[in-house]
Amino acid sequence: MAINDGDFVRVNFTGKVKETDDVFDTTYDEIAQEAGIFEENKTYKPIPIVVGGNHLLPAIEESIKGLEAGDTKHVEVEAADAFGPRDSKLVQLVPMKEFKKQGMNPVPGMKISSNGSTGKILTVNGGRVKVDFNHELAGKDLIYDVEVTEIIDDVEEKIKSMIELHYSNPNVDLDKTQINIEDDVVNIKLDEMAKFDQKSYMDITFARFKIAKDIWENIEEITKVNFIDEFEEAQENEEDEEEE
């Protein structure tokens, strides 16, 4: 079956900077280790997406339309269709005192957050710090090698795939996540470990919203998504009661 908009799929990919051939992202652990970008807390495996759902660069999602499970695609993405051109206005000089107020000791290469934007410190010179708030890949043409590993057809598996994509808690066991569909409503009860998530309430709420949005926009039979959190009183073990 050829892939089209709204299809749920799993893909492997490796992204490189065209000019240097440097790998900046991949779903393969071996490639990540070879490129020096391996992250211990990241799981390397095919990721689930909805085609046309803006989970990857639009140019990448567009490129896999018409493919089938097992197909691969080599895609070149110009900077304008990737992370845009560099903007000189986003390279700013920040007074050293602003860092001191935060108890920070700025050094070249350090990443900082300011007003919702992430920047990289380029230089520290006397009382001024030069910070680049451009995306690291801004102005760069990219290359992606993409493989479609699976087309997800089952409705329950589609729902679980969006939980996997958006709910980043590594302790959540999808096999222990309960999915109950009644008419046009799906009730989701996450694995017990989700109750101990240390992310902020806002982050958790936003993750659940993204899950719900992808579900109701791409699964016709579902128009409402409920997340159920249950807390039950602990029951004594029956054997212990008998011994007493």
ABEGO torsion letter per residue (X at the ends): XBBBBGBBBBBBBBBBBAAAGBBABBABAAAAAAAGABBAABBBBBBBBBBGAGABBAAAAAAABGBBBGBBBBBBBBAAABAEBBBAAABBBBBAAAAAAAGBBBBBGBBBBBGGBBBBBABBBEABBBBBABBAABGBBBBBBBBBABBBABAAAAAAAAAAAABABAABBAAABBBBBBEABBBBBBBAAAAABABBAAAAAAAAAAAAAAAAAABAABABBBBBBBBBBBBBBAAAAAAX
